[in-house]
Amino acid sequence: MICETTKKGEECFFMSGEGCGYNGGTCYPVVEQCEGCSKTREFSDGKYCTAYPQPEYKWKNSSCNFATHVKAEVKKEQVVNALKASKRKAAGKL
């Protein structure tokens, strides 16, 4: 349904015929970590996330999974075959 409380005119999963069903009946504004994300939008009451109603919880333990401005750090672990390594060492190539 279309939001009629905080993000007027925006599609919302929590909106029903009885009003907003989210905790407290409204969405919460973005936090400092959300600055630069393409999912934040300016509404009449302030800046809000279009993907999640309470952005503070998304940043509580780690970075938000909806954040478009944060790049995930990929760690590539090199796998060493023990048999091949021992053969190289014996041949004097290591």
Phi and psi restraints in degrees (value plus and minus 20) as a CYANA .aco file:
   2 ILE   PHI    -106.3   -66.3
   2 ILE   PSI     113.2   153.2
   3 CYS   PHI     -86.5   -46.5
   3 CYS   PSI     119.1   159.1
   4 GLU   PHI    -141.6  -101.6
   4 GLU   PSI     -16.7    23.3
   5 THR   PHI    -126.5   -86.5
   5 THR   PSI    -102.8   -62.8
   6 THR   PHI    -108.6   -68.6
   6 THR   PSI     -71.9   -31.9
   7 LYS   PHI    -123.3   -83.3
   7 LYS   PSI      48.0    88.0
   8 LYS   PHI     -76.4   -36.4
   8 LYS   PSI     108.3   148.3
   9 GLY   PHI      70.8   110.8
   9 GLY   PSI     -27.2    12.8
  10 GLU   PHI    -112.2   -72.2
  10 GLU   PSI     121.4   161.4
  11 GLU   PHI     -87.3   -47.3
  11 GLU   PSI     113.3   153.3
  12 CYS   PHI    -161.6  -121.6
  12 CYS   PSI     115.5   155.5
  13 PHE   PHI     -94.9   -54.9
  13 PHE   PSI     -44.6    -4.6
  14 PHE   PHI    -108.9   -68.9
  14 PHE   PSI     -29.1    10.9
  15 MET   PHI    -100.1   -60.1
  15 MET   PSI     115.8   155.8
  16 SER   PHI    -157.6  -117.6
  16 SER   PSI    -198.7  -158.7
  17 GLY   PHI     -84.2   -44.2
  17 GLY   PSI     -41.8    -1.8
  18 GLU   PHI    -113.8   -73.8
  18 GLU   PSI     -16.7    23.3
  19 GLY   PHI      90.5   130.5
  19 GLY   PSI    -187.3  -147.3
  20 CYS   PHI     -93.2   -53.2
  20 CYS   PSI     109.3   149.3
  21 GLY   PHI    -117.3   -77.3
  21 GLY   PSI     -16.2    23.8
  22 TYR   PHI     -98.5   -58.5
  22 TYR   PSI     141.4   181.4
  23 ASN   PHI     -69.4   -29.4
  23 ASN   PSI      93.1   133.1
  24 GLY   PHI      68.7   108.7
  24 GLY   PSI     -25.0    15.0
  25 GLY   PHI      56.8    96.8
  25 GLY   PSI      -3.4    36.6
  26 THR   PHI    -178.7  -138.7
  26 THR   PSI     142.0   182.0
  27 CYS   PHI    -104.0   -64.0
  27 CYS   PSI     141.3   181.3
  28 TYR   PHI    -129.7   -89.7
  28 TYR   PSI     126.7   166.7
  29 PRO   PHI     -86.1   -46.1
  29 PRO   PSI     141.4   181.4
  30 VAL   PHI     -87.6   -47.6
  30 VAL   PSI     137.8   177.8
  31 VAL   PHI    -122.1   -82.1
  31 VAL   PSI     154.4   194.4
  32 GLU   PHI     -77.1   -37.1
  32 GLU   PSI     -57.8   -17.8
  33 GLN   PHI     -85.0   -45.0
  33 GLN   PSI     -40.5    -0.5
  34 CYS   PHI     -98.3   -58.3
  34 CYS   PSI     -32.6     7.4
  35 GLU   PHI     -78.9   -38.9
  35 GLU   PSI     106.8   146.8
  36 GLY   PHI      80.6   120.6
  36 GLY   PSI     -29.5    10.5
  37 CYS   PHI     -99.2   -59.2
  37 CYS   PSI     121.2   161.2
  38 SER   PHI     -97.7   -57.7
  38 SER   PSI     -29.1    10.9
  39 LYS   PHI    -108.4   -68.4
  39 LYS   PSI     -23.9    16.1
  40 THR   PHI    -107.1   -67.1
  40 THR   PSI     122.1   162.1
  41 ARG   PHI    -156.8  -116.8
  41 ARG   PSI     128.2   168.2
  42 GLU   PHI    -107.5   -67.5
  42 GLU   PSI     103.8   143.8
  43 PHE   PHI    -136.2   -96.2
  43 PHE   PSI     159.3   199.3
  44 SER   PHI     -82.4   -42.4
  44 SER   PSI     -51.0   -11.0
  45 ASP   PHI    -109.7   -69.7
  45 ASP   PSI     -31.5     8.5
  46 GLY   PHI     124.1   164.1
  46 GLY   PSI    -183.7  -143.7
  47 LYS   PHI    -111.4   -71.4
  47 LYS   PSI     113.2   153.2
  48 TYR   PHI    -155.7  -115.7
  48 TYR   PSI     134.8   174.8
  49 CYS   PHI    -103.3   -63.3
  49 CYS   PSI     115.4   155.4
  50 THR   PHI    -106.5   -66.5
  50 THR   PSI     -28.6    11.4
  51 ALA   PHI    -123.8   -83.8
  51 ALA   PSI     -45.4    -5.4
  52 TYR   PHI    -165.5  -125.5
  52 TYR   PSI     116.9   156.9
  53 PRO   PHI     -95.4   -55.4
  53 PRO   PSI     -42.1    -2.1
  54 GLN   PHI    -155.0  -115.0
  54 GLN   PSI      61.7   101.7
  55 PRO   PHI     -78.1   -38.1
  55 PRO   PSI     -48.1    -8.1
  56 GLU   PHI     -76.1   -36.1
  56 GLU   PSI     -58.9   -18.9
  57 TYR   PHI     -88.9   -48.9
  57 TYR   PSI     -51.4   -11.4
  58 LYS   PHI     -88.0   -48.0
  58 LYS   PSI     -48.0    -8.0
  59 TRP   PHI    -116.6   -76.6
  59 TRP   PSI     -20.7    19.3
  60 LYS   PHI     -81.4   -41.4
  60 LYS   PSI     -68.3   -28.3
  61 ASN   PHI    -122.5   -82.5
  61 ASN   PSI     -49.5    -9.5
  62 SER   PHI    -179.8  -139.8
  62 SER   PSI    -185.2  -145.2
  63 SER   PHI     -94.8   -54.8
  63 SER   PSI     132.6   172.6
  64 CYS   PHI     -87.3   -47.3
  64 CYS   PSI     115.0   155.0
  65 ASN   PHI     -95.4   -55.4
  65 ASN   PSI     -31.8     8.2
  66 PHE   PHI    -112.5   -72.5
  66 PHE   PSI     -31.5     8.5
  67 ALA   PHI     -83.1   -43.1
  67 ALA   PSI     105.0   145.0
  68 THR   PHI    -111.0   -71.0
  68 THR   PSI     -34.0     6.0
  69 HIS   PHI    -116.4   -76.4
  69 HIS   PSI     -21.1    18.9
  70 VAL   PHI    -130.5   -90.5
  70 VAL   PSI     107.0   147.0
  71 LYS   PHI    -119.0   -79.0
  71 LYS   PSI     111.7   151.7
  72 ALA   PHI     -91.5   -51.5
  72 ALA   PSI     115.9   155.9
  73 GLU   PHI    -104.5   -64.5
  73 GLU   PSI     102.7   142.7
  74 VAL   PHI    -122.6   -82.6
  74 VAL   PSI     103.4   143.4
  75 LYS   PHI    -122.2   -82.2
  75 LYS   PSI     101.5   141.5
  76 LYS   PHI    -122.0   -82.0
  76 LYS   PSI      97.8   137.8
  77 GLU   PHI    -117.4   -77.4
  77 GLU   PSI     107.9   147.9
  78 GLN   PHI    -103.5   -63.5
  78 GLN   PSI     107.2   147.2
  79 VAL   PHI    -115.0   -75.0
  79 VAL   PSI     108.7   148.7
  80 VAL   PHI    -131.3   -91.3
  80 VAL   PSI     106.0   146.0
  81 ASN   PHI    -100.1   -60.1
  81 ASN   PSI      96.0   136.0
  82 ALA   PHI     -81.5   -41.5
  82 ALA   PSI     -58.1   -18.1
  83 LEU   PHI     -86.1   -46.1
  83 LEU   PSI     -65.7   -25.7
  84 LYS   PHI     -86.4   -46.4
  84 LYS   PSI     -58.5   -18.5
  85 ALA   PHI     -83.9   -43.9
  85 ALA   PSI     -60.4   -20.4
  86 SER   PHI     -88.6   -48.6
  86 SER   PSI     -54.7   -14.7
  87 LYS   PHI     -87.2   -47.2
  87 LYS   PSI     -61.4   -21.4
  88 ARG   PHI     -83.6   -43.6
  88 ARG   PSI     -61.6   -21.6
  89 LYS   PHI     -83.5   -43.5
  89 LYS   PSI     -61.4   -21.4
  90 ALA   PHI     -86.2   -46.2
  90 ALA   PSI     -53.0   -13.0
  91 ALA   PHI    -102.1   -62.1
  91 ALA   PSI     -29.2    10.8
  92 GLY   PHI      61.4   101.4
  92 GLY   PSI       0.8    40.8
  93 LYS   PHI    -113.5   -73.5
  93 LYS   PSI     -24.5    15.5
